[in-house]
């Protein structure tokens, strides 16, 4: 499993610790941003992340379905701004449901670390079958060796075989539309782990149902969330200030 301890380097980000709200037994929610459009076309979105760091658990940087073939000046600037604001930045790696060559993943990870100084990795399209768990564990173990203390998120989008929870820091166990999320059910095995291990990402959430969506996340035991009224993740939700405000009320100083 990836090293959950801080790397000990000056200014290093601390591991996620999400205690319940005092006297309420309620999980504190934080935002995990799955990645906005390129900073050149979405400068406002990236700039806004540096203004609200306390509400964020992490944000994903996806340059060109990965780090690209050379450093991108706009992404370097965005990454530097998040680093200055102490927002955990994760590099996007596409596992292609287990079909991505291991060597390509390692090369991309090196580029993210060297160019953008990321704090961890977000493994998109991660398989969830039991038979592919050894391959995923090999990948996450290697990433942890490349960057001790790296925060690693496996983005399955649904509940995987339970063994995957020991292969990373967090699992994305729901990614999809509000029409499905509002009737979703959580896998029973997730109750054996703290809410900080799970992430829910929901698009198409109307403003009028934002509180309901947050309530579902708490009921189902997911402490990192991303809700948007858009159809995808590339643009900031119209109610960004509202969701930051709602989450911010529960974020300790």
C-alpha positions in Angstrom: 0.0 0.0 0.0 1.3 3.5 -0.7 3.1 5.2 2.2 0.5 7.3 4.0 3.1 9.3 6.0 4.4 12.7 5.1 7.6 12.7 3.2 9.2 14.9 5.8 10.3 17.4 3.2 10.0 21.2 4.0 6.5 22.3 3.0 5.3 18.8 2.3 1.6 18.3 2.4 0.3 16.2 5.2 -1.8 13.0 4.6 -5.6 13.4 4.5 -7.1 13.3 8.0 -10.8 13.9 8.1 -12.2 13.7 11.6 -15.9 13.9 12.2 -17.4 17.3 13.1 -17.2 17.9 16.8 -20.2 16.5 18.8 -22.1 15.6 15.6 -20.7 12.3 14.4 -20.9 13.8 10.9 -18.2 13.2 8.3 -16.5 16.4 7.1 -16.6 16.6 3.4 -13.9 18.1 1.2 -13.7 18.5 -2.6 -11.7 16.3 -4.9 -11.6 18.1 -8.3 -11.3 15.5 -11.1 -9.6 18.0 -13.4 -10.7 21.1 -15.3 -10.0 21.9 -18.9 -6.5 23.1 -20.0 -5.6 26.2 -18.0 -5.3 28.1 -21.3 -9.0 27.7 -21.9 -10.2 27.6 -18.3 -8.0 30.1 -16.4 -10.8 31.2 -14.1 -11.4 27.6 -12.9 -7.7 27.0 -12.1 -7.4 30.4 -10.4 -10.4 29.8 -8.3 -8.8 26.7 -6.8 -6.0 28.8 -5.3 -8.6 31.0 -3.6 -10.4 28.2 -1.7 -7.6 25.7 -0.6 -9.2 24.8 2.7 -12.2 23.2 1.0 -10.0 21.1 -1.3 -8.6 17.6 -0.6 -6.9 17.6 -4.0 -7.2 18.5 -7.7 -6.2 16.6 -10.8 -3.9 17.9 -13.5 -4.4 16.4 -17.0 -2.3 18.1 -19.6 -3.0 15.9 -22.6 -4.5 12.6 -21.3 -1.3 12.5 -19.3 1.6 14.9 -18.8 2.2 15.4 -22.5 5.6 15.1 -24.3 7.1 18.3 -23.0 6.4 20.8 -20.1 3.4 23.0 -20.9 4.0 26.6 -19.7 0.3 27.2 -18.9 0.1 24.0 -16.8 3.4 24.8 -15.1 1.9 28.1 -14.0 -1.3 26.5 -12.8 0.7 23.8 -10.9 2.9 26.5 -9.3 -0.2 28.4 -8.1 -1.7 25.4 -6.5 1.6 24.5 -4.9 1.9 28.0 -3.4 -1.7 27.7 -2.1 -0.8 24.3 -0.6 -3.4 22.4 -2.7 -2.6 18.8 -3.2 -2.1 18.2 -7.0 -2.4 14.8 -8.6 -1.1 13.8 -12.0 -3.7 12.0 -14.3 -2.7 8.5 -15.4 -5.1 6.5 -17.6 -5.0 2.8 -16.9 -7.4 2.0 -19.8 -9.1 -0.6 -17.6 -5.8 -2.5 -17.2 -4.6 -2.4 -20.8 -2.1 0.4 -20.4 1.6 -0.8 -20.7 3.4 -0.6 -17.4 6.4 1.2 -18.9 4.2 4.0 -20.3 2.6 4.6 -16.9 6.1 4.8 -15.2 7.3 7.2 -17.9 4.3 9.5 -17.5 4.7 9.4 -13.7 8.3 10.5 -14.0 7.3 13.4 -16.2 4.6 14.6 -13.8 7.0 14.5 -10.9 9.9 16.2 -12.8 7.9 18.8 -14.6 4.9 19.6 -12.4 6.1 18.5 -8.9 2.8 16.6 -8.3 1.9 15.3 -4.8 0.4 12.1 -6.1 -1.5 10.4 -8.9 -5.1 9.9 -10.0 -5.5 6.6 -11.9 -8.4 7.0 -14.3 -10.3 4.0 -15.7 -8.9 1.7 -13.1 -10.1 -1.9 -13.4 -12.0 -3.4 -10.5 -11.8 -7.1 -11.1 -10.2 -9.4 -8.7 -7.9 -10.9 -11.3 -6.4 -7.5 -12.2 -5.6 -6.5 -8.7 -2.0 -7.7 -8.7 -1.2 -5.6 -11.8 -2.8 -2.5 -10.1 -0.9 -3.2 -6.9 2.3 -3.4 -8.9 1.6 0.0 -10.4 0.7 1.7 -7.1 3.7 0.2 -5.3 6.0 1.5 -8.0 4.4 5.0 -7.8 4.9 4.9 -4.1 8.6 4.1 -4.6 9.0 6.8 -7.1 7.4 9.4 -4.8 7.4 8.4 -1.1 4.3 9.9 0.5 2.5 10.3 -2.8 -1.3 10.3 -2.5 -2.8 7.8 -4.9 -6.5 7.6 -6.0 -7.9 4.7 -7.9 -10.8 6.0 -10.1 -13.0 2.9 -10.7 -16.2 4.9 -10.8 -18.0 2.0 -9.1 -17.4 -0.4 -6.3 -14.4 -2.7 -7.1 -13.3 -6.0 -5.6 -12.7 -5.1 -1.9 -9.0 -5.8 -2.1 -8.4 -2.7 -4.1 -8.9 -0.6 -1.0 -5.5 -1.8 0.3 -3.7 -0.8 -2.9 -4.2 3.0 -2.7 -5.1 5.9 -0.4 -8.6 6.5 -1.9 -11.0 4.8 -4.3 -13.6 6.6 -6.5 -16.5 4.3 -5.9 -19.1 6.4 -7.7 -18.7 8.6 -10.8 -21.8 9.4 -12.8 -25.0 11.3 -13.1 -27.2 12.6 -10.4 -30.2 10.6 -11.8 -28.3 7.4 -10.8 -26.6 8.7 -7.7 -29.8 9.7 -5.9 -30.9 6.0 -6.0 -27.5 4.4 -5.5 -26.5 2.0 -2.8 -23.2 1.6 -1.2 -21.4 -1.8 -1.0 -21.5 -3.3 2.4 -17.8 -3.9 2.7 -17.1 -0.2 2.6 -18.4 0.1 6.2 -15.3 -1.6 7.4 -13.2 1.5 6.3 -13.3 5.2 7.3 -15.0 7.7 5.0 -11.7 9.3 4.1 -10.9 6.3 1.9 -13.8 6.9 -0.6 -14.6 9.5 -3.2 -17.9 10.3 -5.0 -18.1 12.3 -8.2 -21.5 13.3 -9.5 -22.5 15.5 -12.5 -25.8 17.0 -13.4 -26.7 17.8 -9.8 -29.3 20.7 -9.7 -28.6 23.4 -7.2 -31.8 22.6 -5.4 -30.5 19.1 -4.7 -27.0 20.0 -3.6 -27.8 19.5 0.1 -29.4 16.1 -0.7 -26.3 15.1 -2.6 -24.1 16.0 0.3 -26.3 14.1 2.7 -26.1 11.0 0.5 -22.3 11.1 0.5 -22.3 11.3 4.3 -24.8 8.4 4.6 -22.7 6.3 2.2 -19.4 7.1 3.9 -17.5 9.1 1.3 -15.6 12.1 2.6 -14.2 13.4 -0.7 -16.8 14.6 -3.2 -17.3 16.6 -6.3 -20.7 17.8 -7.3 -21.5 19.8 -10.4 -24.5 20.9 -12.4 -22.5 20.4 -15.6 -22.6 17.3 -17.8 -18.9 16.6 -17.2 -16.0 17.8 -15.2 -14.1 20.3 -17.4 -16.0 23.4 -16.2 -16.6 24.7 -12.7 -20.2 24.3 -11.4 -22.3 27.4 -11.4 -22.8 27.0 -7.7 -19.1 26.7 -6.8 -19.2 29.5 -4.2 -22.2 27.8 -2.5 -20.7 24.4 -2.3 -17.4 25.8 -1.0 -19.3 27.8 1.6 -21.3 24.7 2.7 -18.2 22.6 3.0 -16.2 25.4 4.5 -18.4 25.7 7.5 -17.1 22.3 8.6 -13.5 22.8 7.8 -11.3 23.4 10.8 -9.0 26.3 11.0 
